[in-house]
Amino acid sequence: MCDALLKRDFTGHEVSTVEEAGFKGLKNGQLLQAAANDYDVLVTVDQNLQYQQNLKTLAIAVLILQAKRSTYPLLKPLMPDVLKALEQIKPGDLTIVK
């Protein structure tokens, strides 16, 4: 439910959830590879992704949302900084928004 709510806050951007993109069930490495084929940025709340994958080798940027919990009320306040980050982020970049 949080995905659907947060999705509408990405004004000016075309957004798909993992489920909508058909990537549900893929592990991080597979997910990043699949997403890199069709998307410019992967937005996630997975704090460990940066330690598990070599992001510099991928043709996709990763934006990690960091909040105490992954609930819409706690993630929504991050959106102004997320939208700013999306203006600058490039493939291979990792950006954390707190």
N, C-alpha and C positions, 0 to 999 in steps of 0.2 A: 504494500500500500504506500509506503514511503516513497518508492520509486516513482509512482504515478503522480503523487503530490509534488515532489521535488522537480519532476520533469517540466512542469508548467512554469517554473521559475527561471528556466534557461531561455529567457526572452531573446529573440534574435538568432537563435541557434536551432538547428535540426537535431533532435535528440531521440534516441531509441534506448529502451531498457534492454538489459541482457536477454530477457525473455522475448521481447519483441524482435530482437536481432537474430533469434534462434540459437543463442550461445548458452542457454541455461544448461548447467551440468558440466560445462567445460572447466578444467582446472586452470589455474592462473596462466601458465605458459601457453596452453592451447588457446585460452581466451584472448590473450594479448596478440597472438599470431593471427587469429581469426579476425579480431577487431581491426588490426593494422591493415587488413585488405580493403576495408570499407569505410573506416572512420579515421578522423584526425586526432581525436582525444578520447581516452578512456577515463571516465570519472568513477572513482571508487571510494569506499570507506575502509578498505583493507589496508591496515597500517603496516602489515608485514610484506606486502607486495614488493616494496623497494628493496628488501633484503633477499627476496627469493628469486628475482629475475634480473637479468642484465638488460636494463631498459634502454641503454645507449645504442644497442644493436637493432632496435626496433624502429619501424617507420610510423610510430605513433607516440604521442605525448601522453603522460599519465598525470592526472590531477587527483590528489588524495584529499578527501574531506575529513578533517579531524575534529571530532566532538566527543563529549563524555559518553554519549550513546548515539547510535545511528537511528535516531527518530526525527521525524519531520520538524517538530518544534525546535530541536537543537541544531539541525542542519540548515534550516531556512535563514537564520541570521548570517550565515557564511556566504550567501549568494552574491551580495555586492562585490566581495573580494574574488569570488569564483568568476564572475563575469569579467572583471578586470584581468584576471589571470588568463582567461581564454583569449583575450586580445593579443597576448604576447607569446603564449606557449608555442613551442616548435617540436617537431618529431624528435624523440629521444630525451626530451626534457621531463623532469619530475618536479612537480610543484605541489607543495602541501599548503592547504588553506586551513587555518585554525580560527 
